[in-house]
Amino acid sequence: MGLTSAAEKPWGRLEAWREIGAVDGLGDKFELVTDNSTSTGVPIAEGTMSTKQGGKLIIDRRVSGQGESPARSSPVKGFVMGSSVEGEGKVSKPVVHVGAQHVTCMADAALFVALSAAIDLSVDACQLFSRKLRKELCHDDQSSLS
């Protein structure tokens, strides 16, 4: 999912995927798109959160656990944003915290809110195909028999 500004020029890319293993999780990666190219980007944040319990998307270059190579190549410094996401089947009400140095206008704040909403939607979008569909999406076999 590419995030774009008002000029419709992509500035970031969010990837999300399902990780199944010892812990069922949602993998995510966010990167800044460089120039006009959409094939490469500068990694900003990458992690995994529990699909059952939810988790947080945090972009914070002060935290040493986010890997050294993305931090060195990234133009982003300090705390950027943080947002919590509920697990599958739970209604999320994400609260977005944004570093003041990264917001110069309302459009900047809106982009961080959009990123938070995108990761929240990814929890539902990355559900297993074996999960039962919501009631309103299921075909009623009883009505076709009569």
OpenMM code with the backbone's topology and positions (N, CA, C; nanometers):
from openmm import Vec3, app, unit

residues = "MET GLY LEU THR SER ALA ALA GLU LYS PRO TRP GLY ARG LEU GLU ALA TRP ARG GLU ILE GLY ALA VAL ASP GLY LEU GLY ASP LYS PHE GLU LEU VAL THR ASP ASN SER THR SER THR GLY VAL PRO ILE ALA GLU GLY THR MET SER THR LYS GLN GLY GLY LYS LEU ILE ILE ASP ARG ARG VAL SER GLY GLN GLY GLU SER PRO ALA ARG SER SER PRO VAL LYS GLY PHE VAL MET GLY SER SER VAL GLU GLY GLU GLY LYS VAL SER LYS PRO VAL VAL HIS VAL GLY ALA GLN HIS VAL THR CYS MET ALA ASP ALA ALA LEU PHE VAL ALA LEU SER ALA ALA ILE ASP LEU SER VAL ASP ALA CYS GLN LEU PHE SER ARG LYS LEU ARG LYS GLU LEU CYS HIS ASP ASP GLN SER SER LEU SER".split()
positions = [
    Vec3(0.0863, -0.1153, 0.0000),
    Vec3(0.0000, 0.0000, 0.0000),
    Vec3(0.0907, 0.1212, 0.0000),
    Vec3(0.0783, 0.2070, -0.1030),
    Vec3(0.1571, 0.3283, -0.1080),
    Vec3(0.0797, 0.4441, -0.0471),
    Vec3(0.1459, 0.5259, 0.0317),
    Vec3(0.0826, 0.6438, 0.0894),
    Vec3(0.1235, 0.7635, 0.0067),
    Vec3(0.0251, 0.8495, -0.0269),
    Vec3(0.0535, 0.9626, -0.1131),
    Vec3(0.0128, 1.0929, -0.0457),
    Vec3(0.0712, 1.2010, -0.0927),
    Vec3(0.0369, 1.3332, -0.0410),
    Vec3(-0.0720, 1.3940, -0.1281),
    Vec3(-0.1075, 1.5189, -0.0987),
    Vec3(-0.2123, 1.5870, -0.1739),
    Vec3(-0.1760, 1.5976, -0.3223),
    Vec3(-0.0481, 1.6027, -0.3540),
    Vec3(-0.0052, 1.6108, -0.4931),
    Vec3(-0.0024, 1.4726, -0.5584),
    Vec3(-0.0482, 1.3708, -0.4881),
    Vec3(-0.0527, 1.2324, -0.5372),
    Vec3(0.0847, 1.1783, -0.5747),
    Vec3(0.1848, 1.2240, -0.5055),
    Vec3(0.3205, 1.1741, -0.5249),
    Vec3(0.3509, 1.0808, -0.4087),
    Vec3(0.3788, 0.9522, -0.4336),
    Vec3(0.4024, 0.8590, -0.3226),
    Vec3(0.5209, 0.9024, -0.2376),
    Vec3(0.5038, 0.8931, -0.1057),
    Vec3(0.6117, 0.9292, -0.0136),
    Vec3(0.6492, 0.8142, 0.0776),
    Vec3(0.5622, 0.7134, 0.0870),
    Vec3(0.5924, 0.5995, 0.1722),
    Vec3(0.5206, 0.4747, 0.1259),
    Vec3(0.5721, 0.3596, 0.1695),
    Vec3(0.5117, 0.2313, 0.1331),
    Vec3(0.5031, 0.1451, 0.2592),
    Vec3(0.3843, 0.0931, 0.2840),
    Vec3(0.3609, 0.0026, 0.3950),
    Vec3(0.3357, -0.1365, 0.3394),
    Vec3(0.4096, -0.2335, 0.3879),
    Vec3(0.3863, -0.3737, 0.3533),
    Vec3(0.3442, -0.4454, 0.4801),
    Vec3(0.2456, -0.5331, 0.4676),
    Vec3(0.2010, -0.6130, 0.5818),
    Vec3(0.1758, -0.7552, 0.5334),
    Vec3(0.2085, -0.8517, 0.6173),
    Vec3(0.1914, -0.9915, 0.5824),
    Vec3(0.1659, -1.0725, 0.7076),
    Vec3(0.1100, -1.1904, 0.6876),
    Vec3(0.0797, -1.2808, 0.7982),
    Vec3(0.1996, -1.3704, 0.8224),
    Vec3(0.2426, -1.3824, 0.9463),
    Vec3(0.3509, -1.4729, 0.9841),
    Vec3(0.2931, -1.5808, 1.0737),
    Vec3(0.3061, -1.7041, 1.0289),
    Vec3(0.2536, -1.8161, 1.1059),
    Vec3(0.3714, -1.8992, 1.1525),
    Vec3(0.3738, -1.9253, 1.2822),
    Vec3(0.4823, -2.0018, 1.3408),
    Vec3(0.4515, -2.0255, 1.4862),
    Vec3(0.5540, -2.0156, 1.5694),
    Vec3(0.5338, -2.0318, 1.7136),
    Vec3(0.4349, -1.9282, 1.7656),
    Vec3(0.4416, -1.8076, 1.7095),
    Vec3(0.3474, -1.7012, 1.7445),
    Vec3(0.2841, -1.6522, 1.6154),
    Vec3(0.1510, -1.6460, 1.6139),
    Vec3(0.0788, -1.5966, 1.4971),
    Vec3(0.0902, -1.4446, 1.4976),
    Vec3(0.1478, -1.3881, 1.3928),
    Vec3(0.1714, -1.2454, 1.3954),
    Vec3(0.1479, -1.1773, 1.2628),
    Vec3(0.1475, -1.0460, 1.2685),
    Vec3(0.1377, -0.9611, 1.1513),
    Vec3(0.2724, -0.8924, 1.1353),
    Vec3(0.3403, -0.9230, 1.0258),
    Vec3(0.4661, -0.8563, 0.9960),
    Vec3(0.4370, -0.7264, 0.9240),
    Vec3(0.5161, -0.6248, 0.9516),
    Vec3(0.4958, -0.4975, 0.8833),
    Vec3(0.6298, -0.4321, 0.8549),
    Vec3(0.6310, -0.3563, 0.7474),
    Vec3(0.7519, -0.2830, 0.7074),
    Vec3(0.7056, -0.1513, 0.6454),
    Vec3(0.7641, -0.0417, 0.6922),
    Vec3(0.7335, 0.0891, 0.6353),
    Vec3(0.8621, 0.1507, 0.5853),
    Vec3(0.8578, 0.2039, 0.4631),
    Vec3(0.9763, 0.2684, 0.4081),
    Vec3(0.9377, 0.3958, 0.3346),
    Vec3(1.0297, 0.4909, 0.3327),
    Vec3(1.0113, 0.6144, 0.2569),
    Vec3(1.0460, 0.5863, 0.1122),
    Vec3(0.9648, 0.6345, 0.0214),
    Vec3(0.9908, 0.6197, -0.1215),
    Vec3(1.0888, 0.7288, -0.1610),
    Vec3(1.1933, 0.6901, -0.2323),
    Vec3(1.2944, 0.7869, -0.2737),
    Vec3(1.2648, 0.8378, -0.4139),
    Vec3(1.2833, 0.9652, -0.4354),
    Vec3(1.2618, 1.0312, -0.5645),
    Vec3(1.1272, 0.9907, -0.6242),
    Vec3(1.1271, 0.9539, -0.7511),
    Vec3(1.0030, 0.9123, -0.8177),
    Vec3(0.9944, 0.7613, -0.8303),
    Vec3(1.0922, 0.6927, -0.7756),
    Vec3(1.0956, 0.5473, -0.7862),
    Vec3(1.0060, 0.4840, -0.6811),
    Vec3(0.9275, 0.3859, -0.7221),
    Vec3(0.8457, 0.3121, -0.6258),
    Vec3(0.9030, 0.1732, -0.6012),
    Vec3(1.0169, 0.1421, -0.6648),
    Vec3(1.0748, 0.0088, -0.6476),
    Vec3(1.1716, 0.0007, -0.5302),
    Vec3(1.2265, 0.1132, -0.4886),
    Vec3(1.3190, 0.1117, -0.3757),
    Vec3(1.2767, 0.2169, -0.2746),
    Vec3(1.3196, 0.1983, -0.1536),
    Vec3(1.2863, 0.2945, -0.0495),
    Vec3(1.3837, 0.2845, 0.0655),
    Vec3(1.3738, 0.3792, 0.1578),
    Vec3(1.4580, 0.3819, 0.2762),
    Vec3(1.3789, 0.3197, 0.3904),
    Vec3(1.4257, 0.2058, 0.4458),
    Vec3(1.3521, 0.1410, 0.5553),
    Vec3(1.3451, 0.2314, 0.6780),
    Vec3(1.2230, 0.2477, 0.7318),
    Vec3(1.2018, 0.3323, 0.8485),
    Vec3(1.1637, 0.2482, 0.9700),
    Vec3(1.0722, 0.1533, 0.9514),
    Vec3(1.0270, 0.0692, 1.0630),
    Vec3(0.9919, -0.0687, 1.0106),
    Vec3(1.0209, -0.1687, 1.0933),
    Vec3(0.9884, -0.3064, 1.0581),
    Vec3(0.9664, -0.3827, 1.1876),
    Vec3(0.8651, -0.4685, 1.1884),
    Vec3(0.8399, -0.5446, 1.3091),
    Vec3(0.7299, -0.6466, 1.2915),
    Vec3(0.6957, -0.7108, 1.4011),
    Vec3(0.5886, -0.8090, 1.4044),
    Vec3(0.5061, -0.7845, 1.5294),
    Vec3(0.3745, -0.7913, 1.5145),
    Vec3(0.2859, -0.7786, 1.6298),
    Vec3(0.1922, -0.8982, 1.6336),
    Vec3(0.1446, -0.9310, 1.7505),
    Vec3(0.0543, -1.0429, 1.7704),
    Vec3(-0.0798, -1.0131, 1.7045),
    Vec3(-0.1304, -1.1065, 1.6240),
    Vec3(-0.2621, -1.0863, 1.5641),
    Vec3(-0.3723, -1.1047, 1.6674),
    Vec3(-0.3438, -1.1781, 1.7731),
    Vec3(-0.4438, -1.2010, 1.8777),
    Vec3(-0.4518, -1.0820, 1.9736),
    Vec3(-0.3381, -1.0321, 2.0169),
    Vec3(-0.3350, -0.9251, 2.1172),
    Vec3(-0.3170, -0.7858, 2.0580),
    Vec3(-0.2757, -0.7777, 1.9329),
    Vec3(-0.2454, -0.6476, 1.8734),
    Vec3(-0.1046, -0.6048, 1.9097),
    Vec3(-0.0771, -0.4792, 1.8922),
    Vec3(0.0572, -0.4306, 1.9219),
    Vec3(0.0704, -0.2844, 1.8855),
    Vec3(0.1934, -0.2423, 1.8643),
    Vec3(0.2203, -0.1019, 1.8346),
    Vec3(0.3076, -0.0897, 1.7115),
    Vec3(0.2778, 0.0126, 1.6342),
    Vec3(0.3657, 0.0548, 1.5267),
    Vec3(0.4384, 0.1768, 1.5810),
    Vec3(0.5695, 0.1661, 1.5923),
    Vec3(0.6484, 0.2766, 1.6469),
    Vec3(0.7618, 0.3088, 1.5511),
    Vec3(0.7719, 0.4364, 1.5194),
    Vec3(0.8849, 0.4849, 1.4416),
    Vec3(0.9615, 0.5773, 1.5349),
    Vec3(1.0730, 0.5264, 1.5844),
    Vec3(1.1514, 0.6004, 1.6833),
    Vec3(1.2978, 0.5675, 1.6625),
    Vec3(1.3744, 0.6609, 1.6143),
    Vec3(1.5158, 0.6378, 1.5868),
    Vec3(1.6011, 0.6466, 1.7114),
    Vec3(1.5414, 0.6778, 1.8281),
    Vec3(1.6168, 0.6769, 1.9532),
    Vec3(1.6264, 0.5365, 2.0090),
    Vec3(1.5388, 0.4462, 1.9661),
    Vec3(1.5350, 0.3090, 2.0157),
    Vec3(1.6402, 0.2281, 1.9419),
    Vec3(1.7315, 0.1665, 2.0159),
    Vec3(1.8428, 0.0946, 1.9530),
    Vec3(1.8005, -0.0403, 1.8965),
    Vec3(1.6886, -0.0960, 1.9378),
    Vec3(1.6473, -0.2289, 1.8943),
    Vec3(1.5883, -0.2361, 1.7553),
    Vec3(1.5811, -0.1241, 1.6822),
    Vec3(1.5207, -0.1268, 1.5500),
    Vec3(1.6211, -0.1550, 1.4400),
    Vec3(1.7371, -0.2025, 1.4730),
    Vec3(1.8352, -0.2366, 1.3711),
    Vec3(1.9227, -0.1173, 1.3383),
    Vec3(2.0463, -0.1418, 1.3198),
    Vec3(2.1397, -0.0325, 1.2982),
    Vec3(2.1420, 0.0168, 1.1538),
    Vec3(2.1309, -0.0723, 1.0552),
    Vec3(2.1444, -0.0272, 0.9173),
    Vec3(2.0321, 0.0661, 0.8733),
    Vec3(1.9016, 0.0386, 0.9025),
    Vec3(1.8004, 0.1358, 0.8626),
    Vec3(1.8192, 0.2703, 0.9312),
    Vec3(1.8628, 0.2700, 1.0565),
    Vec3(1.8797, 0.3954, 1.1296),
    Vec3(1.9903, 0.4798, 1.0670),
    Vec3(2.0968, 0.4168, 1.0221),
    Vec3(2.2071, 0.4914, 0.9623),
    Vec3(2.1694, 0.5508, 0.8279),
    Vec3(2.0939, 0.4762, 0.7469),
    Vec3(2.0604, 0.5249, 0.6135),
    Vec3(1.9376, 0.6141, 0.6121),
    Vec3(1.8646, 0.6209, 0.7213),
    Vec3(1.7402, 0.6968, 0.7270),
    Vec3(1.7649, 0.8440, 0.7559),
    Vec3(1.6923, 0.9321, 0.6846),
    Vec3(1.6997, 1.0745, 0.7147),
    Vec3(1.6166, 1.1103, 0.8385),
    Vec3(1.5401, 1.0160, 0.8900),
    Vec3(1.4511, 1.0389, 1.0028),
    Vec3(1.5283, 1.0222, 1.1331),
    Vec3(1.5151, 1.1190, 1.2228),
    Vec3(1.5850, 1.1142, 1.3517),
    Vec3(1.4866, 1.1384, 1.4649),
    Vec3(1.5077, 1.0730, 1.5806),
    Vec3(1.4238, 1.0935, 1.6977),
    Vec3(1.2897, 1.0232, 1.6883),
    Vec3(1.2014, 1.0560, 1.7828),
    Vec3(1.0682, 0.9971, 1.7848),
    Vec3(0.9852, 1.0575, 1.6727),
    Vec3(0.9240, 0.9719, 1.5914),
    Vec3(0.8404, 1.0168, 1.4810),
    Vec3(0.6936, 0.9956, 1.5153),
    Vec3(0.6558, 0.8702, 1.5412),
    Vec3(0.5166, 0.8411, 1.5727),
    Vec3(0.5033, 0.7077, 1.6421),
    Vec3(0.3892, 0.6897, 1.7063),
    Vec3(0.3537, 0.5626, 1.7674),
    Vec3(0.2025, 0.5473, 1.7618),
    Vec3(0.1573, 0.4252, 1.7385),
    Vec3(0.0135, 0.3985, 1.7330),
    Vec3(-0.0101, 0.2551, 1.7773),
    Vec3(-0.1163, 0.2346, 1.8559),
    Vec3(-0.1489, 0.0991, 1.9005),
    Vec3(-0.2596, 0.0416, 1.8132),
    Vec3(-0.2587, -0.0908, 1.7977),
    Vec3(-0.3560, -0.1621, 1.7156),
    Vec3(-0.4092, -0.2791, 1.7971),
    Vec3(-0.5401, -0.2979, 1.7959),
    Vec3(-0.6011, -0.4120, 1.8642),
    Vec3(-0.5852, -0.5369, 1.7782),
    Vec3(-0.6083, -0.6529, 1.8364),
    Vec3(-0.5972, -0.7788, 1.7648),
    Vec3(-0.7192, -0.8068, 1.6781),
    Vec3(-0.7140, -0.9210, 1.6086),
    Vec3(-0.8228, -0.9616, 1.5202),
    Vec3(-0.9551, -0.9693, 1.5946),
    Vec3(-1.0605, -0.9258, 1.5292),
    Vec3(-1.1935, -0.9354, 1.5854),
    Vec3(-1.2249, -0.8304, 1.6897),
    Vec3(-1.1304, -0.7446, 1.7205),
    Vec3(-1.1514, -0.6388, 1.8192),
    Vec3(-1.1621, -0.5049, 1.7471),
    Vec3(-1.2434, -0.4171, 1.8000),
    Vec3(-1.2580, -0.2843, 1.7417),
    Vec3(-1.1419, -0.1974, 1.7890),
    Vec3(-1.0630, -0.1517, 1.6941),
    Vec3(-0.9495, -0.0653, 1.7286),
    Vec3(-0.9930, 0.0793, 1.7310),
    Vec3(-0.9371, 0.1503, 1.8231),
    Vec3(-0.9521, 0.2953, 1.8285),
    Vec3(-0.8108, 0.3501, 1.8456),
    Vec3(-0.7328, 0.3441, 1.7355),
    Vec3(-0.5926, 0.3844, 1.7473),
    Vec3(-0.5762, 0.5291, 1.7929),
    Vec3(-0.4818, 0.5481, 1.8817),
    Vec3(-0.4415, 0.6815, 1.9242),
    Vec3(-0.3027, 0.7016, 1.8659),
    Vec3(-0.2862, 0.8093, 1.7926),
    Vec3(-0.1600, 0.8361, 1.7260),
    Vec3(-0.0839, 0.9427, 1.8040),
    Vec3(0.0399, 0.9125, 1.8388),
    Vec3(0.1293, 1.0091, 1.9026),
    Vec3(0.2344, 1.0455, 1.7982),
    Vec3(0.2543, 1.1741, 1.7776),
    Vec3(0.3456, 1.2199, 1.6734),
    Vec3(0.4471, 1.3158, 1.7338),
    Vec3(0.5727, 1.3017, 1.6920),
    Vec3(0.6780, 1.3934, 1.7343),
    Vec3(0.6564, 1.5306, 1.6719),
    Vec3(0.6546, 1.6346, 1.7531),
    Vec3(0.6234, 1.7703, 1.7066),
    Vec3(0.7178, 1.8165, 1.5949),
    Vec3(0.8426, 1.7728, 1.5982),
    Vec3(0.9379, 1.8181, 1.4967),
    Vec3(0.9053, 1.7653, 1.3578),
    Vec3(0.8158, 1.6648, 1.3482),
    Vec3(0.7808, 1.6059, 1.2189),
    Vec3(0.6459, 1.6539, 1.1671),
    Vec3(0.5836, 1.7471, 1.2352),
    Vec3(0.4541, 1.8004, 1.1922),
    Vec3(0.4669, 1.9507, 1.1740),
    Vec3(0.4542, 1.9945, 1.0482),
    Vec3(0.4613, 2.1377, 1.0201),
    Vec3(0.3270, 2.1933, 0.9744),
    Vec3(0.2310, 2.1030, 0.9447),
    Vec3(0.0977, 2.1472, 0.9024),
    Vec3(-0.0014, 2.0329, 0.9257),
    Vec3(-0.1285, 2.0604, 0.9059),
    Vec3(-0.2323, 1.9589, 0.9266),
    Vec3(-0.2143, 1.8402, 0.8326),
    Vec3(-0.1652, 1.8641, 0.7121),
    Vec3(-0.1453, 1.7543, 0.6171),
    Vec3(-0.0440, 1.6533, 0.6710),
    Vec3(0.0603, 1.7020, 0.7392),
    Vec3(0.1588, 1.6118, 0.7997),
    Vec3(0.0916, 1.5221, 0.9031),
    Vec3(0.0114, 1.5817, 0.9903),
    Vec3(-0.0592, 1.5047, 1.0932),
    Vec3(-0.1531, 1.4043, 1.0291),
    Vec3(-0.2221, 1.4436, 0.9231),
    Vec3(-0.3155, 1.3542, 0.8536),
    Vec3(-0.2432, 1.2335, 0.7941),
    Vec3(-0.1219, 1.2525, 0.7462),
    Vec3(-0.0459, 1.1411, 0.6900),
    Vec3(-0.0111, 1.0382, 0.7978),
    Vec3(0.0215, 1.0840, 0.9179),
    Vec3(0.0508, 0.9909, 1.0267),
    Vec3(-0.0751, 0.9162, 1.0705),
    Vec3(-0.1887, 0.9849, 1.0704),
    Vec3(-0.3154, 0.9195, 1.1033),
    Vec3(-0.3482, 0.8158, 0.9963),
    Vec3(-0.3243, 0.8485, 0.8689),
    Vec3(-0.3486, 0.7535, 0.7599),
    Vec3(-0.2598, 0.6302, 0.7730),
    Vec3(-0.1342, 0.6486, 0.8114),
    Vec3(-0.0440, 0.5351, 0.8319),
    Vec3(-0.0945, 0.4465, 0.9448),
    Vec3(-0.1412, 0.5076, 1.0519),
    Vec3(-0.1971, 0.4322, 1.1633),
    Vec3(-0.3199, 0.3526, 1.1197),
    Vec3(-0.4077, 0.4157, 1.0437),
    Vec3(-0.5277, 0.3471, 0.9949),
    Vec3(-0.4911, 0.2331, 0.9007),
    Vec3(-0.3891, 0.2526, 0.8191),
    Vec3(-0.3472, 0.1483, 0.7251),
    Vec3(-0.2961, 0.0242, 0.7988),
    Vec3(-0.2179, 0.0423, 0.9044),
    Vec3(-0.1691, -0.0743, 0.9789),
    Vec3(-0.2840, -0.1414, 1.0525),
    Vec3(-0.3809, -0.0633, 1.1001),
    Vec3(-0.4985, -0.1190, 1.1658),
    Vec3(-0.5790, -0.2031, 1.0672),
    Vec3(-0.6012, -0.1533, 0.9470),
    Vec3(-0.6742, -0.2284, 0.8445),
    Vec3(-0.5981, -0.3536, 0.8018),
    Vec3(-0.4661, -0.3488, 0.8078),
    Vec3(-0.3849, -0.4643, 0.7679),
    Vec3(-0.4091, -0.5850, 0.8575),
    Vec3(-0.4443, -0.5623, 0.9838),
    Vec3(-0.4736, -0.6741, 1.0747),
    Vec3(-0.5894, -0.7563, 1.0180),
    Vec3(-0.6958, -0.6904, 0.9722),
    Vec3(-0.8092, -0.7613, 0.9138),
    Vec3(-0.7785, -0.8131, 0.7742),
    Vec3(-0.7052, -0.7354, 0.6945),
    Vec3(-0.6750, -0.7755, 0.5572),
    Vec3(-0.5858, -0.8988, 0.5506),
    Vec3(-0.5072, -0.9233, 0.6531),
    Vec3(-0.4138, -1.0354, 0.6525),
    Vec3(-0.4653, -1.1562, 0.7310),
    Vec3(-0.5964, -1.1671, 0.7482),
    Vec3(-0.6519, -1.2833, 0.8177),
    Vec3(-0.6324, -1.4085, 0.7328),
    Vec3(-0.6296, -1.5220, 0.7984),
    Vec3(-0.6168, -1.6485, 0.7276),
    Vec3(-0.7415, -1.6746, 0.6442),
    Vec3(-0.7247, -1.7369, 0.5273),
    Vec3(-0.8386, -1.7691, 0.4422),
    Vec3(-0.9296, -1.8728, 0.5070),
    Vec3(-0.8771, -1.9501, 0.5993),
    Vec3(-0.9572, -2.0539, 0.6640),
    Vec3(-1.0535, -1.9976, 0.7676),
    Vec3(-1.0389, -1.8705, 0.8025),
    Vec3(-1.1305, -1.8094, 0.8997),
    Vec3(-1.2685, -1.7959, 0.8390),
    Vec3(-1.3679, -1.8173, 0.9204),
    Vec3(-1.5054, -1.8073, 0.8760),
    Vec3(-1.5373, -1.6618, 0.8396),
    Vec3(-1.6062, -1.6461, 0.7262),
    Vec3(-1.6453, -1.5126, 0.6838),
    Vec3(-1.7504, -1.4543, 0.7762),
    Vec3(-1.7528, -1.3228, 0.7829),
    Vec3(-1.8567, -1.2570, 0.8604),
    Vec3(-1.9937, -1.2966, 0.8062),
    Vec3(-2.0924, -1.2955, 0.8918),
    Vec3(-2.2278, -1.3395, 0.8595),
    Vec3(-2.2813, -1.2710, 0.7335),
    Vec3(-2.2599, -1.1406, 0.7213),
    Vec3(-2.3148, -1.0680, 0.6072),
    Vec3(-2.2475, -1.1013, 0.4749),
    Vec3(-2.1323, -1.1678, 0.4783),
    Vec3(-2.0625, -1.2058, 0.3561),
    Vec3(-2.0873, -1.3510, 0.3149),
    Vec3(-2.1529, -1.4280, 0.4010),
    Vec3(-2.1783, -1.5694, 0.3740),
    Vec3(-2.3028, -1.5860, 0.2879),
    Vec3(-2.2977, -1.6834, 0.1965),
    Vec3(-2.4143, -1.7173, 0.1154),
    Vec3(-2.5016, -1.8104, 0.1987),
    Vec3(-2.6302, -1.7810, 0.2059),
    Vec3(-2.7240, -1.8601, 0.2834),
    Vec3(-2.7681, -1.9790, 0.2008),
    Vec3(-2.7203, -2.0999, 0.2342),
    Vec3(-2.7556, -2.2221, 0.1601),
    Vec3(-2.9026, -2.2572, 0.1774),
    Vec3(-2.9661, -2.2202, 0.2877),
    Vec3(-3.1058, -2.2530, 0.3122),
    Vec3(-3.1970, -2.1874, 0.2096),
    Vec3(-3.1691, -2.0628, 0.1703),
    Vec3(-3.2562, -1.9926, 0.0763),
    Vec3(-3.2455, -2.0502, -0.0630),
    Vec3(-3.1330, -2.1112, -0.0998),
    Vec3(-3.1173, -2.1668, -0.2335),
    Vec3(-3.1866, -2.3034, -0.2467),
    Vec3(-3.2198, -2.3672, -0.1327),
    Vec3(-3.2843, -2.4979, -0.1390),
    Vec3(-3.4355, -2.4865, -0.1610),
    Vec3(-3.4953, -2.3754, -0.1296),
    Vec3(-3.6406, -2.3662, -0.1413),
    Vec3(-3.6866, -2.3220, -0.2774),
] * unit.nanometer
topology = app.Topology()
chain = topology.addChain("A")
for resn in residues:
    res = topology.addResidue(resn, chain)
    for name in ("N", "CA", "C"):
        topology.addAtom(name, app.Element.getBySymbol(name[0]), res)
